[in-house]
C-alpha cells in the first residue's frame, strides 16, 4: 500500500512515495512563492514518474516549513522528528544528524529508534545555511552545486570574518577586486559555513554515527571541512535532500498501521 | 475594565486608574522592584512591558542589540506617550537599562529618574547595602506622593500584597492537578493584571475567581511545561505554545512565581525584611546560577513538568548568560529544555516550528 511524505522546505519541495516500507520513487523541485502549489506539483510529479494515481496513495504526511500548506496531508509533523525517522531508516547507526537546509541549519540527536532526544537550530541569520552559499555563488558566477568541487582544488583558503551574509558578500567582492583565485575564496566560504555549523553542533551531545543531510550535504568540501572541525567521520546518505520526506512517509505508514 | 482591555491598552489603563484614585504614576521595570513601597506611598504603579513594536525613534539613540523592552520603552518615552509618568525606577541590572537611563537623562534632564542598585551577592554585607538602597527608594517615592505615608502604612501594604500572594499560590497550586482547571494563558493574563491593577482590586478579582473556579478560564490538555524567563509581556507567546500542544503548568518568572512564591515577612526592621525578601528570590540579576537551577528543578518536580522552555527576549544578557549553564544542569537531571529566543514583533512560524518539534520530542 502506497504512502507519501512531502517536505516543503524554504528552497525545495520533496516527495517520497513508499510501498510496504520501501522507497519506490521521489522527486525534488524548487519551490515557488505558492507553497500549496509547490506541494501539489511535487506530489503529481512523483505520481507521474511512478505511473500511479493519487487515489492509490493511502496516507500522506507533510513536513517542513510549508507543512501546513499541504491540504491533502492527513497530519503535519515537524522536519526535526521526520529527519530522525528518515535517518534511522537510511543509516540505522545514526545518532546525530546535521541538516543544512536552504533557510536553517539544525543538529538533531536521536536514539536507536529515530526518536529525537535533543535538537538545536540556528536562530540568528542566514549565515551557516544553504542560502549563504547561494548568495556567494551568484557573486562568484558559479553554480552552487559546483562549489564543493571547486573548493577542493584550492591551494589555500581566504579568511571570511563577517558572520552576516551581506557583509560576507562584501568581503568576497573585496577579494575579487584583489584578484584572489576563485577557488581560494570558495574554500574560505566553505570554512566559514562549516565553522558556524560546528559551533552549533557542539551545543548538543554529538554521538557517532553523524550524518549530514539537506541540500548543502551535496557539497563534498563542506562535509570534509565539518568532519575535520568536529574530529569525526561524517556520513552522507546517497540522496541527502529527501531524509525529511522519507521520515514523513514513515509517519504516514504509522497512521495506516494505527500507530501514533 | 477587564484584563483583555487592560492588556490591549496598558497606558490608557494606568492613566485612568491613576486619575480615579488621585495618584501620581511611577513606572518601574518588573525585575524585583519592591512594589509594596510604591503602593504605600499612594502612587499608581506602572510596570514597563513591551508597548510598541516600532523602534524607529529609539533606534536613533540606542544600538539595535539592546533588548526590545528597553527600545520599546524609549520609543514610547520619546514619542511623548509617557509624559504623564511622574518618575521612572530603572534598575541597574543590565547594559540596556543603563543605556536607557542615560538616554532618558540626556533627552529630558528634568525627568525624575531613580537608578535602583542591586548587590550581586546575598551575604550579610549585600543585605545591609540593599536595605540602604530600599530606604533611599522609599524616601524618593514619598516625595512624589500626594499624601502622607508612614512605616505603618507600609506594613499594611505588605499585608495586602501577602494576601495577594497567598491567593495566587492557591490558584497556582491547582496547576499541579493532572487536569488543571485553567490554561497557562489564563494564568499569565492574571499575573500581568497583578502588576497593573491596584492590589485591592486584584485581590477582589482573585477571590471571585477562586469562588467560582469552574467558570473561569479555559481547560486545556497538553504536554506539561515550565517556562523560565523574565516575563510574558505578550500572552500571544504563551498561546502559541499552548496551541502547539503544550500546557504551561509552572513558571520561573518575575511576573510569575518569583512574585508570589514566598510571603514578605514583616520584621521589626521593616526595610531589612523587604531587602531580604527581594534579595533571596532567585533571579539572574543578583544570584548564582546554581540557585536558579535549584529553584527551576524544584518547580519542575512539584508541578510534574515534562520539559522547560526558556522564553528569552533576544539580547537579554542576564538570561542568555545563565541559559547554557542551566541547560546543562537540567540535562544532568534528565529534564529536556528548549531555548525560545523571541523579538517583537515575533515570527510565529519560526517559534511554532521549534515548539512543535520540542513537544513531539516529549510525547
Interface residues (C-beta under 8 A of the other chain):
Chain A: X65 X77 X78 X79 X80 X81 X115 X116 X117 X118 X119 X121 X123 X203
Chain B: X324 X336 X341 X349 X350 X353 X354 X356 X357 X360 X361
